């Protein structure tokens, strides 16, 4: 342990090598405890408050351990950051370069065979994305990794993406003509040879739950797993241990059938009636679910909707049988197996008893997804952890409620795990203020969002922008955006859904005076340091809507199991989500600002104390002028920041002149 203390100390290798490194006692303690866990093969839960420096705290002991370590993250963004920036930086600082590998799910890698087959059919270059398709072809000739993250303009939801990537079902493996140049298998080979492998939770859980993606050879060979952003795991694991099937999967299946039939020389007059066997029932189902984005409980589906879904497994089977007749059993074996898997997924969802899981249909602008989510995954996850008796380290800034890990550990079956809770090193009493406005109506009242915006506007004016407004629903977000645009048309307003998330955040940072409105995905994983963000306004305590079908199903399950749904699930989930949202404000020792939580239940209901107990120790005020005074100071911080960076826009100059500060 002496070695780690020195490394993380004021004169250690990290301080000498890394610009801006600040020794933190919590970071040192975390690194020491993880080193012990790796040595003893423990299951360890660590909550590391914002600013602890948890990334370096787990990477350093992992690099120095001499063991094969798998690191899993919640997002591909963090995954790329660890691999491309943090690991090379630390390896050089420690004089301990190790063989590292980045491994993602196959949907993130170019499939040369599918790119070539699509081009051969003229499909990729004849659609609306032909310009992008042409760039993909140019890039494909140059890329070494085949990682689609290199194509910044190819979004996750672009229709071109599933046509140039493979799935477990349509990959032909060693039989593929492009196998020697396959990016997926190259990434796997590199991972098998590496000492430290960086993956994401989706890939890890897909293997643990489904034994997919050929990843199973890797897990038994690692000595430790470190899972960052671990607060996401309970919900993600439920998805992977459940069952789902989407209209998009069926559409991609139809596209693949068409390509295979064409490549086999099947006449168009035979292809069309074959595919219609599935196309028509699928179109009927899409028409039945057309409309606003929503989630529908299975029990609340209409007779028409039920009938459309019941027709799909039969249609898939009929279409597959027709394809077998055209291609022959040998050529169609993979397609037939894929059809069987799709039909089985839909049938499983339809036939599962309501007491075993929450069934629903999620409707979006692109189609629908059928899902079955199990209520309790604790035994299954516990079993998987103990099937791999290595060290398991779970860490996040939000795993515990006032130091208690019970909610997280119960959901994942980790009640016997060791725990460590590290407070944030930030000086919240000096750096910020928690403002609880007076006089707001109950959140269920008509006009509540209007009241929130009315309370927020003086704060936004005092801060001169630089604000996140976080909402618990898309409906409230849309209304708030309309209200603010009408009241302050000159204000730079960035609204979730009106651009890619990273683009909105970049514009927010560059502006310094913008107001960003977001919901779920902006409550966590967003890091804006410096004076650009000085105000966070939260409209409501983030309880899941009582109308949500999944919540209603879980509440019913917990009642039938003898539990207390509010105490055991709704309250802790909302408290952890609030902790994430509040955590957006203070991201460094220099940050200052105000968090305003508008929900009067925080002070008017007994459970409000449970929420306040999990928040950072900000001073609390109900005085709007006190909050505005601090925000005016923070706005001047932005001016000084711009001065130091050598840039000064007109509004900043006005602030300087009004405050008699040196320009």
C-alpha positions as CSV (number, residue, x, y, z in Angstrom):
1,X,0.0,0.0,0.0
2,X,3.0,2.3,0.6
3,X,3.6,2.3,-3.1
4,X,0.1,3.5,-3.9
5,X,0.3,6.2,-1.3
6,X,3.5,7.5,-2.9
7,X,2.1,7.3,-6.4
8,X,-1.0,9.3,-5.5
9,X,0.9,11.7,-3.2
10,X,2.0,15.3,-3.9
11,X,5.5,14.2,-5.1
12,X,4.5,10.9,-6.7
13,X,4.7,9.7,-10.3
14,X,1.2,11.0,-11.1
15,X,1.8,14.5,-9.8
16,X,5.2,14.6,-11.6
17,X,3.8,13.4,-14.9
18,X,0.2,14.5,-15.2
19,X,-0.6,18.2,-15.7
20,X,-3.2,19.5,-13.2
21,X,-3.1,16.3,-11.0
22,X,-4.3,17.1,-7.5
23,X,-3.7,14.6,-4.7
24,X,-7.0,13.5,-3.1
25,X,-7.2,11.3,0.1
26,X,-10.4,9.7,-1.2
27,X,-8.8,8.7,-4.5
28,X,-5.8,7.2,-2.6
29,X,-8.1,5.3,-0.2
30,X,-10.2,4.0,-3.2
31,X,-7.1,2.8,-5.0
32,X,-5.8,1.0,-2.0
33,X,-9.1,-0.7,-1.3
34,X,-9.4,-1.9,-5.0
35,X,-5.9,-3.2,-4.9
36,X,-6.9,-5.3,-1.8
37,X,-10.0,-6.5,-3.6
38,X,-8.0,-7.6,-6.7
39,X,-5.6,-9.5,-4.4
40,X,-8.3,-11.2,-2.4
41,X,-10.8,-11.7,-5.2
42,X,-13.5,-9.9,-3.4
43,X,-16.9,-8.5,-4.5
44,X,-16.7,-4.8,-3.6
45,X,-19.1,-1.9,-3.9
46,X,-17.7,1.6,-3.9
47,X,-19.5,4.8,-4.0
48,X,-17.1,7.6,-4.9
49,X,-18.5,11.1,-4.7
50,X,-18.1,13.5,-7.6
51,X,-14.5,14.7,-7.7
52,X,-12.9,11.7,-6.0
53,X,-11.1,10.8,-9.2
54,X,-12.4,7.3,-9.4
55,X,-11.3,6.6,-12.9
56,X,-7.6,6.8,-12.0
57,X,-8.3,5.2,-8.6
58,X,-9.3,1.9,-10.4
59,X,-7.1,2.1,-13.4
60,X,-3.8,2.5,-11.5
61,X,-4.3,-0.7,-9.3
62,X,-5.5,-2.5,-12.4
63,X,-2.4,-1.5,-14.3
64,X,-0.1,-2.4,-11.4
65,X,-1.8,-5.7,-10.5
66,X,-0.1,-7.9,-13.1
67,X,-3.5,-9.5,-13.6
68,X,-5.8,-9.7,-16.6
69,X,-8.5,-7.1,-15.8
70,X,-11.7,-6.4,-17.7
71,X,-13.1,-2.9,-17.2
72,X,-16.8,-2.3,-18.2
73,X,-18.3,1.1,-18.5
74,X,-21.9,2.4,-18.9
75,X,-21.3,4.3,-22.1
76,X,-19.3,3.9,-25.3
77,X,-18.1,7.5,-24.8
78,X,-16.4,6.6,-21.5
79,X,-15.2,3.4,-23.0
80,X,-13.4,5.3,-25.8
81,X,-12.0,7.8,-23.3
82,X,-10.5,5.1,-21.1
83,X,-8.9,3.3,-24.1
84,X,-7.7,6.3,-26.1
85,X,-6.7,8.8,-23.4
86,X,-6.6,7.6,-19.8
87,X,-4.8,4.3,-20.2
88,X,-2.0,5.5,-22.4
89,X,-1.6,8.5,-20.2
90,X,-1.3,6.4,-17.0
91,X,0.8,3.7,-18.6
92,X,3.4,6.3,-19.6
93,X,3.2,8.0,-16.1
94,X,3.7,4.8,-14.3
95,X,6.3,3.4,-16.7
96,X,4.0,0.4,-17.0
97,X,2.7,0.2,-20.5
98,X,0.4,-2.8,-20.9
99,X,-1.4,-4.5,-23.8
100,X,-4.8,-3.0,-23.9
101,X,-7.8,-3.8,-26.1
102,X,-11.1,-2.1,-26.8
103,X,-14.0,-4.4,-27.4
104,X,-17.5,-3.4,-28.4
105,X,-20.6,-5.3,-29.6
106,X,-20.6,-6.4,-33.2
107,X,-23.2,-3.7,-34.1
108,X,-20.4,-1.2,-33.6
109,X,-18.1,-2.7,-36.3
110,X,-18.3,-2.6,-40.1
111,X,-19.1,-5.9,-41.7
112,X,-17.3,-6.0,-45.0
113,X,-19.4,-8.8,-46.3
114,X,-22.7,-6.9,-45.8
115,X,-21.3,-3.7,-47.2
116,X,-20.2,-5.6,-50.3
117,X,-23.5,-7.4,-50.7
118,X,-25.5,-4.2,-50.3
119,X,-23.3,-2.4,-52.8
120,X,-23.7,-5.4,-55.2
121,X,-27.5,-5.1,-55.0
122,X,-27.2,-1.3,-55.5
123,X,-29.2,-0.7,-52.3
124,X,-26.7,1.3,-50.4
125,X,-26.0,3.8,-53.1
126,X,-29.5,4.3,-54.3
127,X,-31.2,5.3,-51.1
128,X,-31.6,8.7,-49.5
129,X,-28.3,8.3,-47.7
130,X,-26.2,7.8,-50.8
131,X,-23.7,10.5,-50.0
132,X,-23.1,9.0,-46.6
133,X,-23.0,5.5,-48.1
134,X,-20.3,6.8,-50.5
135,X,-18.2,8.1,-47.5
136,X,-18.7,4.7,-45.8
137,X,-17.1,3.0,-48.8
138,X,-14.2,5.4,-48.8
139,X,-13.7,5.0,-45.1
140,X,-14.0,1.2,-45.3
141,X,-10.9,1.1,-47.5
142,X,-8.8,3.0,-45.0
143,X,-10.0,2.0,-41.5
144,X,-7.9,-0.3,-39.4
145,X,-10.4,-1.0,-36.7
146,X,-13.8,-0.9,-38.5
147,X,-15.2,0.9,-35.4
148,X,-18.2,3.0,-36.7
149,X,-17.4,5.6,-34.0
150,X,-14.9,6.9,-36.5
151,X,-17.8,8.0,-38.7
152,X,-19.1,11.0,-36.7
153,X,-22.1,11.6,-39.0
154,X,-23.4,8.0,-38.8
155,X,-25.8,8.1,-35.8
156,X,-26.9,5.0,-33.9
157,X,-30.3,5.2,-35.4
158,X,-29.4,5.8,-39.0
159,X,-31.1,3.2,-41.3
160,X,-27.7,2.6,-43.0
161,X,-26.2,1.2,-39.9
162,X,-27.9,-2.2,-39.6
163,X,-27.2,-2.8,-43.3
164,X,-23.4,-2.6,-42.9
165,X,-23.1,-4.4,-39.6
166,X,-23.7,-8.0,-38.7
167,X,-25.7,-9.8,-36.0
168,X,-25.1,-13.1,-34.3
169,X,-27.8,-14.6,-36.5
170,X,-26.6,-13.4,-39.9
171,X,-22.9,-13.8,-39.3
172,X,-21.5,-16.8,-41.2
173,X,-18.2,-16.8,-39.2
174,X,-15.4,-18.8,-40.7
175,X,-17.4,-19.5,-43.8
176,X,-17.4,-15.8,-44.7
177,X,-15.3,-14.7,-47.7
178,X,-14.1,-11.7,-45.6
179,X,-13.3,-13.6,-42.4
180,X,-9.6,-13.0,-42.7
181,X,-10.3,-9.2,-42.6
182,X,-13.3,-9.3,-40.2
183,X,-13.1,-6.4,-37.8
184,X,-15.2,-8.1,-35.2
185,X,-13.0,-11.1,-34.9
186,X,-9.9,-9.0,-35.1
187,X,-11.1,-7.0,-32.0
188,X,-11.8,-10.3,-30.2
189,X,-8.4,-11.7,-31.0
190,X,-6.8,-8.5,-29.7
191,X,-8.9,-8.8,-26.5
192,X,-7.8,-12.4,-25.9
193,X,-4.2,-11.3,-26.1
194,X,-4.5,-8.2,-23.9
195,X,-3.8,-7.7,-20.3
196,X,-6.5,-5.1,-19.8
197,X,-9.7,-5.1,-21.8
198,X,-12.2,-2.2,-22.0
199,X,-15.8,-3.2,-22.7
200,X,-19.3,-1.7,-22.0
201,X,-22.1,-3.0,-19.9
202,X,-24.2,-4.0,-22.9
203,X,-21.5,-6.3,-24.2
204,X,-20.8,-7.7,-20.8
205,X,-24.4,-8.4,-20.0
206,X,-25.2,-9.8,-23.4
207,X,-22.5,-12.4,-22.7
208,X,-23.5,-13.1,-19.1
209,X,-27.2,-13.3,-19.9
210,X,-27.3,-14.7,-23.4
211,X,-23.8,-16.1,-24.2
212,X,-23.8,-13.9,-27.3
213,X,-21.1,-12.4,-29.5
214,X,-18.5,-15.1,-28.9
215,X,-17.3,-13.3,-25.8
216,X,-17.5,-16.3,-23.6
217,X,-13.8,-17.3,-24.2
218,X,-12.7,-14.0,-22.7
219,X,-14.5,-13.9,-19.3
220,X,-13.1,-17.2,-17.9
221,X,-9.6,-15.9,-18.6
222,X,-9.8,-12.6,-16.7
223,X,-8.7,-12.2,-13.0
224,X,-10.9,-9.3,-12.2
225,X,-13.8,-7.2,-13.4
226,X,-14.2,-3.5,-12.6
227,X,-17.6,-2.0,-13.5
228,X,-17.8,1.7,-13.6
229,X,-21.1,3.6,-13.8
230,X,-22.5,0.6,-12.0
231,X,-25.7,2.3,-10.9
232,X,-27.0,1.5,-14.5
233,X,-26.6,-2.3,-14.0
234,X,-29.9,-3.3,-12.3
235,X,-32.1,-1.9,-15.1
236,X,-29.8,-3.0,-17.9
237,X,-29.5,-6.5,-16.4
238,X,-33.3,-6.8,-16.3
239,X,-33.4,-6.0,-20.0
240,X,-30.8,-8.6,-20.9
241,X,-32.4,-11.3,-18.7
242,X,-35.8,-10.5,-20.2
243,X,-37.0,-10.9,-23.8
244,X,-37.7,-8.4,-26.5
245,X,-38.4,-8.1,-30.2
246,X,-38.8,-5.0,-32.3
247,X,-40.4,-4.1,-35.6
248,X,-36.9,-2.9,-36.7
249,X,-35.5,-6.4,-36.2
250,X,-38.2,-7.8,-38.4
251,X,-37.6,-5.1,-41.0
252,X,-33.9,-5.9,-41.1
253,X,-34.7,-9.6,-41.3
254,X,-36.8,-8.9,-44.4
255,X,-34.0,-6.8,-45.9
256,X,-31.6,-9.7,-45.4
257,X,-34.0,-12.2,-46.9
258,X,-34.3,-10.0,-50.0
259,X,-30.5,-9.7,-50.4
260,X,-29.9,-13.5,-50.0
261,X,-32.7,-14.3,-52.5
262,X,-31.3,-11.9,-55.0
263,X,-27.7,-13.1,-54.6
264,X,-29.0,-16.7,-55.2
265,X,-30.5,-15.5,-58.5
266,X,-34.1,-15.9,-57.4
267,X,-36.5,-14.1,-59.9
268,X,-38.2,-11.0,-58.6
269,X,-41.6,-12.6,-59.3
270,X,-40.9,-15.3,-56.7
271,X,-39.2,-13.0,-54.1
272,X,-42.1,-10.5,-53.9
273,X,-44.9,-13.0,-52.8
274,X,-42.5,-14.8,-50.5
275,X,-41.6,-11.6,-48.5
276,X,-45.2,-10.4,-48.6
277,X,-46.1,-13.2,-46.2
278,X,-44.3,-11.2,-43.5
279,X,-44.3,-7.7,-44.9
280,X,-48.1,-7.3,-44.9
281,X,-48.7,-8.5,-41.3
282,X,-45.8,-6.3,-40.2
283,X,-47.3,-3.2,-41.9
284,X,-50.6,-3.9,-40.3
285,X,-49.0,-4.1,-36.8
286,X,-47.1,-0.8,-37.5
287,X,-50.4,0.8,-38.6
288,X,-52.1,-0.4,-35.4
289,X,-49.4,1.2,-33.2
290,X,-49.0,4.4,-35.1
291,X,-49.3,7.5,-33.0
292,X,-47.6,9.3,-30.1
293,X,-44.6,7.8,-28.5
294,X,-45.8,5.8,-25.5
295,X,-45.5,2.6,-23.5
296,X,-48.6,0.3,-23.4
297,X,-49.1,-2.3,-20.7
298,X,-49.8,-5.7,-22.3
299,X,-53.1,-6.1,-20.5
300,X,-54.3,-2.7,-22.0
301,X,-53.7,-3.6,-25.7
302,X,-56.8,-3.4,-27.8
303,X,-58.2,-6.4,-29.6
304,X,-56.9,-5.1,-32.9
305,X,-53.4,-4.6,-31.5
306,X,-53.4,-8.1,-29.9
307,X,-54.5,-9.6,-33.1
308,X,-51.7,-8.0,-35.1
309,X,-49.1,-9.2,-32.7
310,X,-50.5,-12.8,-32.6
311,X,-50.3,-12.9,-36.4
312,X,-46.5,-12.1,-36.4
313,X,-45.1,-15.5,-35.3
314,X,-47.2,-17.3,-37.9
315,X,-46.2,-14.9,-40.6
316,X,-42.5,-15.3,-39.7
317,X,-42.8,-19.0,-39.9
318,X,-44.6,-18.9,-43.2
319,X,-42.1,-16.5,-44.7
320,X,-39.2,-18.7,-43.5
321,X,-40.8,-21.8,-45.0
322,X,-41.2,-20.0,-48.4
323,X,-37.5,-19.0,-48.3
324,X,-36.4,-22.6,-47.5
325,X,-38.4,-23.7,-50.5
326,X,-36.6,-21.2,-52.8
327,X,-33.1,-21.6,-51.5
328,X,-33.0,-25.1,-50.2
329,X,-32.4,-26.3,-46.6
330,X,-28.6,-25.9,-46.7
331,X,-28.4,-22.3,-47.9
332,X,-31.3,-21.2,-45.8
333,X,-30.3,-22.9,-42.5
334,X,-29.1,-19.6,-40.9
335,X,-32.1,-17.6,-42.0
336,X,-34.5,-20.4,-40.8
337,X,-32.8,-20.4,-37.3
338,X,-33.1,-16.6,-37.2
339,X,-36.8,-16.7,-38.0
340,X,-37.4,-19.3,-35.3
341,X,-35.6,-17.1,-32.7
342,X,-37.7,-14.0,-33.7
343,X,-41.0,-16.0,-33.6
344,X,-40.0,-17.6,-30.2
345,X,-39.3,-14.2,-28.7
346,X,-42.7,-12.8,-29.6
347,X,-44.4,-16.0,-28.5
348,X,-42.6,-16.0,-25.2
349,X,-43.6,-12.4,-24.4
350,X,-47.2,-13.2,-25.4
351,X,-47.5,-16.4,-23.2
352,X,-45.5,-15.4,-20.1
353,X,-47.7,-15.1,-17.0
354,X,-48.1,-11.5,-15.7
355,X,-46.7,-12.6,-12.3
356,X,-43.3,-13.4,-13.8
357,X,-42.5,-10.2,-15.5
358,X,-43.7,-6.8,-16.8
359,X,-44.9,-7.1,-20.5
360,X,-45.3,-4.0,-22.6
361,X,-45.2,-2.4,-26.0
362,X,-43.0,0.7,-26.5
363,X,-44.2,2.8,-29.5
364,X,-41.8,5.3,-31.1
365,X,-41.7,7.2,-34.3
366,X,-39.7,4.4,-35.9
367,X,-41.9,1.5,-34.9
368,X,-42.6,-0.6,-31.8
369,X,-40.7,-2.9,-29.4
370,X,-42.3,-5.8,-27.5
371,X,-40.6,-6.5,-24.1
372,X,-40.8,-8.7,-21.1
373,X,-38.8,-7.5,-18.1
374,X,-38.4,-9.9,-15.1
375,X,-39.2,-8.3,-11.7
376,X,-36.4,-9.9,-9.8
377,X,-33.0,-10.7,-11.3
378,X,-31.1,-10.9,-8.0
379,X,-30.7,-14.7,-7.9
380,X,-29.7,-14.9,-11.5
381,X,-27.1,-12.1,-11.3
382,X,-25.8,-13.4,-8.0
383,X,-25.3,-16.8,-9.7
384,X,-23.5,-15.3,-12.6
385,X,-21.1,-13.4,-10.4
386,X,-20.3,-16.6,-8.5
387,X,-19.8,-18.6,-11.7
388,X,-16.8,-16.4,-12.3
389,X,-15.0,-16.4,-8.8
390,X,-12.7,-13.4,-9.6
391,X,-12.6,-10.0,-8.1
392,X,-15.8,-7.9,-8.9
393,X,-15.6,-4.2,-8.2
394,X,-18.7,-2.1,-8.8
395,X,-18.3,1.7,-8.6
396,X,-20.3,4.9,-9.2
397,X,-21.0,8.3,-7.7
398,X,-24.5,7.1,-6.9
399,X,-24.8,3.5,-5.4
400,X,-25.8,4.3,-1.9
401,X,-28.5,6.2,-0.1
402,X,-27.0,8.1,2.9
403,X,-24.2,5.5,3.0
404,X,-26.5,2.5,2.7
405,X,-25.9,0.2,-0.3
406,X,-29.0,-2.0,0.5
407,X,-31.1,-1.0,-2.4
408,X,-28.4,-1.6,-5.1
409,X,-27.1,-4.8,-3.5
410,X,-30.5,-6.3,-3.1
411,X,-31.5,-5.7,-6.7
412,X,-28.3,-7.5,-7.9
413,X,-28.2,-10.2,-5.2
414,X,-24.9,-8.8,-3.8
415,X,-25.9,-8.6,-0.1
416,X,-22.7,-10.2,1.1
417,X,-20.4,-7.7,-0.9
418,X,-17.9,-5.5,0.9
419,X,-18.7,-1.8,0.7
420,X,-16.9,1.5,0.8
421,X,-18.4,5.0,0.7
422,X,-16.2,8.0,-0.1
423,X,-17.5,11.5,0.2
424,X,-16.8,14.1,-2.5
425,X,-13.8,16.3,-1.8
426,X,-15.7,19.4,-3.0
427,X,-16.4,22.2,-0.6
428,X,-20.2,22.4,-1.2
429,X,-20.8,24.9,1.6
430,X,-18.5,27.4,-0.2
431,X,-19.2,26.4,-3.8
432,X,-22.9,26.3,-4.1
433,X,-26.4,26.8,-2.7
434,X,-29.6,24.6,-2.7
435,X,-32.6,26.9,-3.4
436,X,-36.1,25.6,-2.6
437,X,-38.6,28.1,-4.0
438,X,-41.6,29.1,-2.0
439,X,-45.2,29.2,-3.1
440,X,-45.2,26.6,-5.9
441,X,-48.4,24.5,-6.4
442,X,-48.5,20.7,-6.0
443,X,-46.8,19.0,-9.0
444,X,-50.1,17.4,-10.0
445,X,-51.8,20.8,-10.3
446,X,-52.7,22.4,-13.7
447,X,-50.2,25.1,-14.5
448,X,-47.4,23.5,-12.5
449,X,-44.8,23.8,-15.4
450,X,-45.8,27.4,-16.0
451,X,-45.1,28.1,-12.3
452,X,-41.7,26.4,-12.5
453,X,-40.7,28.5,-15.4
454,X,-42.0,31.6,-13.6
455,X,-39.8,30.7,-10.7
456,X,-36.8,29.9,-12.9
457,X,-36.7,33.0,-15.1
458,X,-35.3,35.4,-12.4
459,X,-32.6,32.8,-11.7
460,X,-31.8,32.5,-15.4
461,X,-31.6,36.3,-15.7
462,X,-29.3,36.6,-12.6
463,X,-27.0,33.9,-13.9
464,X,-27.2,35.4,-17.5
465,X,-27.9,31.9,-18.8
466,X,-25.5,29.1,-18.1
467,X,-28.4,26.9,-16.9
468,X,-29.6,23.3,-17.2
469,X,-33.3,22.9,-16.8
470,X,-34.0,19.2,-16.0
471,X,-37.5,17.8,-16.4
472,X,-39.1,14.5,-15.4
473,X,-41.2,14.2,-18.6
474,X,-40.9,15.0,-22.3
475,X,-44.3,16.8,-22.1
476,X,-43.1,19.2,-19.4
477,X,-39.9,19.8,-21.3
478,X,-41.8,20.7,-24.5
479,X,-44.1,23.1,-22.7
480,X,-41.2,24.7,-20.9
481,X,-39.4,25.2,-24.2
482,X,-42.4,26.9,-25.7
483,X,-42.9,29.2,-22.7
484,X,-39.2,30.3,-22.6
485,X,-39.0,30.9,-26.3
486,X,-42.1,33.1,-26.1
487,X,-40.8,35.0,-23.1
488,X,-37.1,35.3,-24.0
489,X,-36.8,35.0,-27.8
490,X,-33.2,36.4,-27.6
491,X,-32.0,33.7,-25.3
492,X,-30.0,30.8,-26.8
493,X,-32.2,27.8,-26.0
494,X,-30.9,24.3,-26.5
495,X,-33.6,21.6,-26.3
496,X,-33.1,17.9,-26.1
497,X,-34.3,16.2,-29.3
498,X,-33.5,19.2,-31.5
499,X,-30.0,17.9,-32.1
500,X,-27.5,15.2,-31.0
501,X,-26.7,15.3,-27.3
502,X,-23.0,15.9,-27.8
503,X,-23.7,18.7,-30.2
504,X,-26.1,20.4,-27.8
505,X,-23.5,20.1,-25.0
506,X,-20.7,21.5,-27.2
507,X,-22.9,24.5,-28.1
508,X,-23.7,25.0,-24.4
509,X,-20.1,25.1,-23.4
510,X,-19.1,27.4,-26.2
511,X,-21.9,29.9,-25.5
512,X,-21.5,30.2,-21.8
513,X,-24.9,32.0,-21.7
514,X,-27.2,29.3,-23.1
515,X,-30.1,27.5,-21.4
516,X,-30.3,23.8,-22.0
517,X,-33.5,21.9,-21.4
518,X,-33.3,18.1,-21.0
519,X,-34.9,15.1,-19.5
520,X,-33.8,11.6,-18.5
521,X,-30.5,11.3,-20.4
522,X,-29.3,14.7,-19.3
523,X,-29.7,13.8,-15.6
524,X,-26.5,11.8,-15.6
525,X,-23.3,11.4,-17.5
526,X,-23.1,15.1,-18.4
527,X,-19.9,16.8,-17.4
528,X,-19.7,20.6,-17.9
529,X,-16.8,22.1,-15.8
530,X,-16.2,25.7,-15.3
531,X,-18.4,28.8,-15.2
532,X,-20.4,27.8,-18.3
533,X,-22.8,25.9,-16.0
534,X,-23.8,27.8,-12.9
535,X,-27.5,27.0,-12.5
536,X,-29.4,23.7,-12.4
537,X,-33.2,23.8,-12.1
538,X,-35.1,20.6,-11.4
539,X,-38.8,20.7,-12.0
540,X,-40.0,17.7,-9.9
541,X,-38.7,14.9,-7.7
542,X,-38.0,12.2,-10.3
543,X,-40.6,9.6,-9.3
544,X,-41.5,7.4,-12.2
545,X,-45.0,8.4,-13.5
546,X,-47.7,6.3,-11.8
547,X,-49.2,5.8,-15.2
548,X,-46.0,4.0,-16.4
549,X,-47.0,0.4,-17.2
550,X,-43.7,-1.0,-15.9
551,X,-44.0,0.8,-12.6
552,X,-47.6,-0.4,-12.2
553,X,-46.6,-4.0,-12.9
554,X,-43.7,-3.8,-10.4
555,X,-45.9,-2.2,-7.7
556,X,-48.4,-5.0,-8.1
557,X,-45.6,-7.6,-7.9
558,X,-44.1,-6.0,-4.7
559,X,-47.6,-5.8,-3.1
560,X,-48.2,-9.5,-3.8
561,X,-44.8,-10.4,-2.5
562,X,-45.5,-8.6,0.8
563,X,-43.2,-5.6,0.2
564,X,-43.8,-1.9,0.4
565,X,-43.6,-0.6,-3.2
566,X,-43.0,3.0,-2.2
567,X,-40.4,2.4,0.5
568,X,-38.7,-0.5,-1.2
569,X,-38.6,0.7,-4.8
570,X,-40.1,4.1,-5.8
571,X,-38.5,6.2,-3.1
572,X,-34.9,4.8,-3.4
573,X,-35.0,4.9,-7.2
574,X,-36.2,8.5,-7.2
575,X,-33.6,9.6,-4.6
576,X,-30.8,8.1,-6.6
577,X,-32.0,9.8,-9.8
578,X,-32.2,13.2,-7.9
579,X,-28.7,12.7,-6.6
580,X,-27.6,12.2,-10.3
581,X,-29.4,15.3,-11.4
582,X,-28.1,17.6,-8.6
583,X,-24.6,16.2,-9.3
584,X,-24.5,18.0,-12.7
585,X,-23.6,21.3,-11.1
586,X,-20.3,21.0,-9.2
587,X,-17.8,19.0,-11.3
588,X,-14.5,20.6,-10.2
589,X,-13.0,22.5,-7.3
590,X,-13.5,25.8,-9.1
591,X,-17.2,25.4,-10.0
592,X,-19.8,27.5,-8.3
593,X,-23.6,27.8,-8.6
594,X,-27.1,27.2,-7.5
595,X,-29.3,24.1,-7.7
596,X,-33.0,24.9,-7.5
597,X,-35.4,22.1,-6.8
598,X,-39.0,23.4,-7.4
599,X,-41.0,20.5,-6.0
600,X,-42.8,21.6,-2.8
601,X,-43.0,18.0,-1.6
602,X,-39.3,18.2,-0.7
603,X,-40.3,20.4,2.3
604,X,-44.0,19.5,2.6
605,X,-43.9,15.7,2.8
606,X,-42.2,13.5,5.4
607,X,-40.3,11.6,2.8
608,X,-38.7,14.9,1.7
609,X,-36.1,14.3,4.4
610,X,-35.0,11.1,2.6
611,X,-34.2,13.1,-0.5
612,X,-32.4,15.8,1.3
613,X,-30.3,13.2,3.1
614,X,-28.7,11.9,-0.1
615,X,-27.9,15.3,-1.6
616,X,-24.5,17.0,-1.3
617,X,-24.2,19.3,1.8
618,X,-25.1,22.5,0.1
619,X,-26.3,25.4,2.3
620,X,-30.1,25.5,1.9
621,X,-32.1,28.7,1.3
622,X,-35.7,29.6,0.5
623,X,-34.8,33.2,-0.3
624,X,-34.8,33.9,-4.0
625,X,-32.7,37.0,-3.7
626,X,-29.9,35.1,-1.9
627,X,-29.9,32.6,-4.8
628,X,-29.9,35.4,-7.4
629,X,-27.0,37.2,-5.6
630,X,-24.8,34.1,-5.8
631,X,-25.8,33.6,-9.5
632,X,-24.8,37.2,-10.3
633,X,-21.4,36.5,-8.8
634,X,-21.1,33.3,-10.9
635,X,-21.9,35.2,-14.1
636,X,-18.9,37.4,-13.4
637,X,-16.8,34.2,-12.9
638,X,-17.6,33.5,-16.6
639,X,-16.3,36.9,-17.5
640,X,-13.0,36.3,-15.7
641,X,-12.8,32.9,-17.4
642,X,-13.3,34.5,-20.8
643,X,-10.6,37.1,-20.0
644,X,-8.1,34.3,-19.1
645,X,-8.9,32.5,-22.4
646,X,-8.5,35.7,-24.3
647,X,-12.1,35.9,-25.6
648,X,-14.7,38.4,-24.7
649,X,-18.1,38.5,-26.4
650,X,-20.4,41.6,-26.3
651,X,-22.6,40.5,-23.4
652,X,-19.5,39.7,-21.3
653,X,-18.1,43.1,-22.1
654,X,-21.3,44.6,-20.9
655,X,-21.0,42.7,-17.6
656,X,-17.5,43.9,-17.2
657,X,-18.5,47.6,-17.7
658,X,-21.5,47.3,-15.3
659,X,-19.3,45.8,-12.6
660,X,-16.4,48.2,-13.2
661,X,-14.0,45.3,-13.8
662,X,-10.9,45.5,-15.9
663,X,-11.7,44.5,-19.5
